[in-house]
Amino acid sequence: MSGNTFGTIFRITTWGESHGPAVGVVVDGCPAGLALTVQDIQKELDRRRPGQSRASTARKEEDRVEILSGIFEGKTTGTPISLLVWNKDADSSAYDLLRNKPRPGHADYAYQMKYGMRDHRGGGRASARETVGRVAAGAVAKKLLQAAGVQVVAYVTELGGISAGIASSDLMQLRAQAESNVVRCPDPAAADRMMQRLDSVRAEGDSLGGTVVIVAEGVPVGLGEPVFDKLDADLAKALMSIGAVKAVDIGAGCRCAGMRGSEMNDPMVWREGRVDFQSNNAGGILGGISTGAPIVCTISVKPTPSIARQQSTVDLASGGAAEIEIKGRHDPAIPPRIVPVAEAMVALVLADHLLRQRAARL
Ligand SMILES: Cc1cc2nc3c(=O)[nH]c(=O)nc-3n(C[C@H](O)[C@H](O)[C@H](O)COP(=O)(O)O)c2cc1C
């Protein structure tokens, strides 16, 4: 019944609520002998942390990770790795008015109807706070992938209708450019315009959506388990499981519907003794199996549902109509904050399939 566990061999279970005492994750199935430090995990959590810029919520959390199990003398032991982060800056007062009045666009109404009760403070499990566990586990997956020569990088390509021009194909350069501004966009001119639009929309009490591209380079040929655990199917599930993600494209994605076969097919060539592709509309996956080309996913992220404008809702206690103006501390746009979360989810899928591939043939 519960949907809090993800993965087959490299398996994670996230736990905790936004305004509970702590959040965290248990990572099971990570092989023994992987060098792993607190800093490996902390540096990813620092990228996820709120309160770092005017592009994110003002909630100020230190997000110091504690490793409770699974590591001995700097290496994984093969036993469950338990990671914990205390919630320190939760302010539940702003949520009192939401106890009986579900926020339009948020998970409040659906949770209430499903369970007959809910922790209304900070969105409970449907809060971005839940992604702490994903990012912490993703850091472990990234370490495993690095050892196999795989890199996963994400960046914002559109915010509030402003599109970035992506000039470089050097993944590390794109990451450095994206991480140098608060909207995490590798095109500095577009990033400035995105920030201006974000400022003006926030002043109107509103929010913006956008798109984020996730690229994985160095992925070996052969990852993915037909037919139900195809790599693209698992990536779509992983990315769609992040709150506010409303569509996942692999390679050309939705654009493929308007293309001809001659445009969509990636011509194959020999390059330096190995098969290569002259384009990458497939996004590095054919038949649900990685081809060795970069894996490219694009997610469409909706505008933050909690906005400061007056909105119509219902009062579930009285059965009447209601109006709400949401206070609290919210991200004016989610794409910049979702970047490390999306990287983590892709890393988790790839680490799991890397381990599954070891059982694929003699
Ligand atoms: C990194 C991240 C940050 C988010 N920040 C906020 C926020 O500040 N306020 C808000 O209302 N929703 C925020 N969300 C979105 C909600 O969690 C999400 O819309 C809600 O759970 C409903 O799920 P759905 O949009 O997928 O239907 C955030 C999501 C993520 C992944």
The ligand as an SDF file (V2000), in Angstrom:
LIG
                    3D

 31 33  0  0  0  0  0  0  0  0999 V2000
   11.9050   21.5560   -4.3380 C   0  0  0  0  0  0  0  0  0  0  0  0
   10.4270   21.8480   -4.2050 C   0  0  0  0  0  0  0  0  0  0  0  0
   10.0130   23.0240   -3.5920 C   0  0  0  0  0  0  0  0  0  0  0  0
    8.6500   23.3060   -3.4530 C   0  0  0  0  0  0  0  0  0  0  0  0
    8.2870   24.4530   -2.7990 N   0  0  0  0  0  0  0  0  0  0  0  0
    6.9540   24.7060   -2.6090 C   0  0  0  0  0  0  0  0  0  0  0  0
    6.5360   25.8530   -1.8670 C   0  0  0  0  0  0  0  0  0  0  0  0
    7.3440   26.6370   -1.3710 O   0  0  0  0  0  0  0  0  0  0  0  0
    5.1990   26.0500   -1.7170 N   0  0  0  0  0  0  0  0  0  0  0  0
    4.2630   25.2060   -2.2670 C   0  0  0  0  0  0  0  0  0  0  0  0
    3.0800   25.4430   -2.1180 O   0  0  0  0  0  0  0  0  0  0  0  0
    4.6400   24.1090   -2.9620 N   0  0  0  0  0  0  0  0  0  0  0  0
    5.9520   23.8410   -3.1450 C   0  0  0  0  0  0  0  0  0  0  0  0
    6.3220   22.7160   -3.8360 N   0  0  0  0  0  0  0  0  0  0  0  0
    5.2910   21.9600   -4.5840 C   0  0  0  0  0  0  0  0  0  0  0  0
    4.4290   21.0680   -3.7630 C   0  0  0  0  0  0  0  0  0  0  0  0
    5.2130   20.1860   -2.9770 O   0  0  0  0  0  0  0  0  0  0  0  0
    3.4920   20.2800   -4.7000 C   0  0  0  0  0  0  0  0  0  0  0  0
    2.8760   21.1400   -5.6180 O   0  0  0  0  0  0  0  0  0  0  0  0
    2.4320   19.5560   -3.8950 C   0  0  0  0  0  0  0  0  0  0  0  0
    3.0230   18.5070   -3.1590 O   0  0  0  0  0  0  0  0  0  0  0  0
    1.3150   18.9610   -4.7630 C   0  0  0  0  0  0  0  0  0  0  0  0
    1.8310   17.9870   -5.6430 O   0  0  0  0  0  0  0  0  0  0  0  0
    1.6150   18.1030   -7.2240 P   0  0  0  0  0  0  0  0  0  0  0  0
    1.9300   19.5290   -7.5860 O   0  0  0  0  0  0  0  0  0  0  0  0
    2.6300   17.1590   -7.8150 O   0  0  0  0  0  0  0  0  0  0  0  0
    0.2180   17.7380   -7.5160 O   0  0  0  0  0  0  0  0  0  0  0  0
    7.6860   22.4000   -3.9650 C   0  0  0  0  0  0  0  0  0  0  0  0
    8.1160   21.2120   -4.5610 C   0  0  0  0  0  0  0  0  0  0  0  0
    9.4670   20.9260   -4.6740 C   0  0  0  0  0  0  0  0  0  0  0  0
    9.8910   19.6330   -5.3080 C   0  0  0  0  0  0  0  0  0  0  0  0
  1  2  1  0
  2  3  1  0
  2 30  2  0
  3  4  2  0
  4  5  1  0
  4 28  1  0
  5  6  2  0
  6  7  1  0
  6 13  1  0
  7  8  2  0
  7  9  1  0
  9 10  1  0
 10 11  2  0
 10 12  1  0
 12 13  2  0
 13 14  1  0
 14 15  1  0
 14 28  1  0
 15 16  1  0
 16 17  1  0
 16 18  1  0
 18 19  1  0
 18 20  1  0
 20 21  1  0
 20 22  1  0
 22 23  1  0
 23 24  1  0
 24 25  2  0
 24 26  1  0
 24 27  1  0
 28 29  2  0
 29 30  1  0
 30 31  1  0
M  END
$$$$
